[in-house]
């Protein structure tokens, strides 16, 4: 990966194409919005953040976490590299009556878009491993921690790559969702090249007719030790890892205080 802005690259095209179908990854997207908002609220409460804290969701996608937090009273600003996902998120927020400032931004370069700082910054759903080199990950973490106020908290969820790298699986187990007219099957294939892998997401709608959608991207398997060091280098005074068996959340979560 070069140092060109991600908005010019494969990652943006991947999410632009995926934006209109992102709901399909959930059995009930609105329920997921409430659940993930409540999960983050519980984490923020434990970290001592105020009820109306300012939050930057710097990888907001279609707004799953941003909308959930805004509905709970947080002052939410949201950004993403994908113009398609930003437009979808705006529509979803308006339909649910929540006020969120949306901007398109590369999270390696947040300051030009957001000169202010926030009580919390989040990057959920395995966003950081889109950084395909150690240099780009370092740039992203420095950019993100730079948008945190002193005492602020950064929260991210990330796949358990420490475990995954031991096996380097070629695919992920499928999800099957019942629909009004049949079922939907979602699965991924992973083609490894060192610690990077080419990722293909398939969405199969098996209803009156069968339709298949295919979306391709790339990730870098980011280890917890590497991310922890970068967060400390970025001025964080405490870094904690929380795991699904203790949180009930589907991915490991890092919480870092500046």
C-alpha positions as CSV (number, residue, x, y, z in Angstrom):
1,X,0.0,0.0,0.0
2,X,1.3,3.4,-0.9
3,X,0.9,6.6,1.2
4,X,-1.7,8.0,-1.1
5,X,-5.0,8.7,0.7
6,X,-7.2,5.7,1.1
7,X,-10.0,7.5,-0.6
8,X,-8.2,6.9,-3.8
9,X,-7.8,3.2,-3.3
10,X,-9.4,-0.3,-3.2
11,X,-10.8,0.2,0.3
12,X,-13.0,3.0,-0.7
13,X,-14.3,1.2,-3.7
14,X,-15.0,-1.9,-1.6
15,X,-17.1,0.1,0.9
16,X,-18.8,2.3,-1.8
17,X,-20.0,-0.9,-3.4
18,X,-21.0,-2.5,-0.1
19,X,-22.9,0.5,1.3
20,X,-26.3,-0.3,0.0
21,X,-26.1,-3.9,1.1
22,X,-24.5,-3.4,4.5
23,X,-27.7,-4.1,6.4
24,X,-27.6,-7.7,5.0
25,X,-24.8,-8.5,7.5
26,X,-27.3,-8.3,10.3
27,X,-30.4,-10.3,11.0
28,X,-31.9,-7.0,12.4
29,X,-29.7,-3.9,11.8
30,X,-31.8,-1.6,14.1
31,X,-31.4,-4.1,17.0
32,X,-27.6,-4.1,16.3
33,X,-27.6,-0.3,16.5
34,X,-29.2,-0.3,19.9
35,X,-27.0,-3.2,21.2
36,X,-23.7,-1.7,20.0
37,X,-24.7,1.7,21.3
38,X,-25.4,0.2,24.7
39,X,-22.2,-1.7,24.7
40,X,-20.1,1.4,24.0
41,X,-22.1,3.4,26.6
42,X,-21.3,0.8,29.2
43,X,-17.6,1.0,28.3
44,X,-17.6,4.8,28.3
45,X,-19.4,4.7,31.8
46,X,-16.6,2.5,33.1
47,X,-14.0,4.9,31.8
48,X,-15.8,7.8,33.5
49,X,-16.9,9.7,30.4
50,X,-19.8,12.1,30.8
51,X,-23.2,11.2,29.5
52,X,-23.1,13.8,26.7
53,X,-19.4,13.2,25.8
54,X,-18.2,14.3,22.4
55,X,-17.4,11.2,20.2
56,X,-15.7,10.9,16.8
57,X,-16.5,7.7,15.0
58,X,-13.6,7.8,12.5
59,X,-14.7,4.6,10.6
60,X,-18.4,5.0,10.8
61,X,-19.5,2.9,7.8
62,X,-23.3,3.2,7.5
63,X,-23.6,4.5,11.0
64,X,-24.2,1.4,13.1
65,X,-22.3,2.7,16.2
66,X,-22.6,6.4,15.5
67,X,-26.4,6.3,15.3
68,X,-26.6,4.1,18.4
69,X,-24.5,6.6,20.4
70,X,-26.3,9.7,19.1
71,X,-29.7,8.1,20.2
72,X,-28.3,7.8,23.7
73,X,-27.4,11.5,23.9
74,X,-23.7,11.6,22.9
75,X,-22.5,14.5,20.7
76,X,-21.4,12.4,17.7
77,X,-19.3,13.3,14.8
78,X,-18.7,10.6,12.2
79,X,-16.3,10.1,9.3
80,X,-15.4,7.4,6.8
81,X,-13.2,7.0,3.7
82,X,-16.3,5.9,1.7
83,X,-18.5,8.6,0.2
84,X,-21.1,5.8,-0.5
85,X,-21.2,4.8,3.2
86,X,-21.4,8.4,4.4
87,X,-24.4,9.0,2.2
88,X,-26.1,5.8,3.4
89,X,-25.3,6.8,7.0
90,X,-26.8,10.3,6.5
91,X,-30.0,8.7,5.3
92,X,-30.2,6.3,8.2
93,X,-29.5,9.0,10.8
94,X,-32.2,11.3,9.3
95,X,-34.7,8.4,9.2
96,X,-34.1,7.8,12.9
97,X,-34.2,11.4,13.9
98,X,-30.6,11.7,15.3
99,X,-28.3,14.6,14.7
100,X,-24.7,13.6,13.6
101,X,-22.1,15.6,11.7
102,X,-20.8,13.5,8.9
103,X,-17.6,14.1,6.9
104,X,-15.5,12.1,4.4
105,X,-12.1,11.6,5.9
106,X,-9.1,9.2,5.8
107,X,-8.3,8.3,9.4
108,X,-4.6,8.7,8.7
109,X,-5.2,12.4,8.3
110,X,-8.0,13.5,10.6
111,X,-6.7,16.8,11.8
112,X,-7.3,18.8,8.5
113,X,-11.0,17.8,8.7
114,X,-11.3,17.9,12.5
115,X,-9.1,20.4,14.1
116,X,-11.0,20.0,17.4
117,X,-10.4,17.2,19.9
118,X,-12.9,14.7,21.3
119,X,-13.7,12.9,24.6
120,X,-13.7,9.6,22.7
121,X,-12.7,8.3,19.3
122,X,-13.9,4.9,18.0
123,X,-13.0,2.7,15.1
124,X,-15.1,-0.4,15.2
125,X,-15.6,-3.5,13.1
126,X,-12.0,-4.3,12.3
127,X,-11.3,-1.0,10.6
128,X,-7.6,-0.5,11.6
129,X,-6.4,-3.7,9.7
130,X,-7.2,-1.9,6.4
131,X,-3.7,-0.4,7.1
132,X,-1.6,-2.7,4.9
133,X,1.8,-1.7,6.2
134,X,3.3,-1.0,9.6
135,X,3.9,2.6,8.5
136,X,0.3,3.3,7.6
137,X,-0.9,1.8,10.8
138,X,1.5,4.0,12.8
139,X,0.2,7.0,10.8
140,X,-3.4,6.1,11.5
141,X,-2.9,5.6,15.3
142,X,-1.0,8.9,15.6
143,X,-3.8,10.7,13.7
144,X,-6.5,9.1,15.9
145,X,-4.7,9.7,19.2
146,X,-4.1,13.3,18.1
147,X,-7.9,13.9,18.1
148,X,-8.3,12.8,21.7
149,X,-8.4,15.3,24.5
150,X,-6.2,14.6,27.6
151,X,-8.1,11.9,29.5
152,X,-10.0,10.9,26.4
153,X,-10.6,7.3,25.4
154,X,-10.0,5.5,22.1
155,X,-12.0,2.3,21.5
156,X,-11.5,-0.1,18.6
157,X,-12.6,-3.6,17.8
158,X,-10.4,-5.9,15.9
159,X,-10.3,-9.6,14.9
160,X,-8.2,-11.9,17.1
161,X,-5.3,-12.0,14.7
162,X,-2.9,-13.3,17.3
163,X,-5.0,-16.5,17.2
164,X,-5.8,-16.4,13.5
165,X,-2.2,-16.2,12.4
166,X,-1.5,-19.5,14.0
167,X,-3.8,-21.2,11.5
168,X,-4.2,-18.7,8.6
169,X,-7.7,-20.1,7.7
170,X,-8.8,-20.0,4.0
171,X,-12.3,-19.0,4.9
172,X,-14.6,-17.9,7.7
173,X,-17.7,-19.9,8.8
174,X,-20.9,-18.8,7.0
175,X,-23.7,-16.8,8.6
176,X,-27.2,-17.8,7.6
177,X,-30.0,-15.3,8.1
178,X,-33.7,-16.1,7.5
179,X,-35.5,-13.6,5.3
180,X,-39.1,-13.0,4.4
181,X,-38.8,-15.0,1.2
182,X,-36.1,-17.5,2.0
183,X,-32.6,-17.1,3.5
184,X,-29.3,-15.2,3.1
185,X,-25.9,-16.8,3.3
186,X,-22.8,-14.7,4.0
187,X,-19.2,-16.0,4.0
188,X,-15.6,-14.9,3.3
189,X,-12.6,-16.4,1.6
190,X,-9.1,-15.4,2.7
191,X,-6.0,-15.7,0.5
192,X,-2.9,-15.2,2.6
193,X,0.4,-13.5,1.5
194,X,2.5,-13.3,4.6
195,X,0.5,-11.4,7.3
196,X,-1.7,-9.8,4.7
197,X,-4.7,-11.5,3.1
198,X,-7.0,-10.8,0.2
199,X,-10.5,-10.9,1.4
200,X,-13.6,-11.8,-0.6
201,X,-17.1,-11.3,0.9
202,X,-19.9,-13.2,-0.7
203,X,-23.6,-12.4,-0.1
204,X,-26.0,-15.0,-1.4
205,X,-29.7,-14.2,-1.4
206,X,-31.5,-17.5,-1.8
207,X,-35.2,-16.5,-2.2
208,X,-37.6,-16.8,-5.1
209,X,-34.5,-16.6,-7.3
210,X,-30.8,-16.8,-6.2
211,X,-28.5,-13.7,-6.5
212,X,-24.9,-13.5,-5.5
213,X,-22.9,-10.4,-4.7
214,X,-19.1,-10.4,-4.4
215,X,-16.9,-7.7,-2.7
216,X,-13.1,-7.9,-2.6
217,X,-10.6,-6.0,-0.4
218,X,-7.4,-6.6,1.6
219,X,-6.4,-6.6,5.3
220,X,-3.2,-6.9,7.3
221,X,-3.3,-9.1,10.4
222,X,-2.5,-6.6,13.1
223,X,-1.2,-8.1,16.3
224,X,-2.2,-6.8,19.7
225,X,1.4,-6.1,20.8
226,X,2.0,-3.9,17.7
227,X,-1.2,-1.9,18.3
228,X,-0.6,-1.5,22.0
229,X,2.9,-0.1,21.4
230,X,1.6,2.4,18.9
231,X,-1.0,3.6,21.3
232,X,1.5,4.1,24.0
233,X,3.8,5.9,21.5
234,X,0.8,8.1,20.6
235,X,0.6,9.4,24.1
236,X,-1.8,7.0,25.8
237,X,-1.2,6.3,29.4
238,X,-3.2,3.1,29.7
239,X,-4.1,0.4,27.1
240,X,-6.5,-2.4,28.0
241,X,-7.7,-5.4,25.9
242,X,-11.2,-6.8,26.5
243,X,-12.2,-10.1,25.1
244,X,-15.5,-11.6,23.9
245,X,-15.8,-14.1,26.8
246,X,-15.9,-11.1,29.3
247,X,-17.7,-8.5,27.2
248,X,-20.1,-10.5,25.0
249,X,-19.0,-8.4,22.1
250,X,-18.1,-10.4,18.9
251,X,-14.5,-9.1,18.6
252,X,-11.7,-8.3,21.0
253,X,-11.8,-4.6,21.9
254,X,-9.0,-2.2,22.8
255,X,-9.6,0.7,25.1
256,X,-6.8,3.3,25.4
257,X,-6.8,6.4,27.6
258,X,-4.7,9.4,26.6
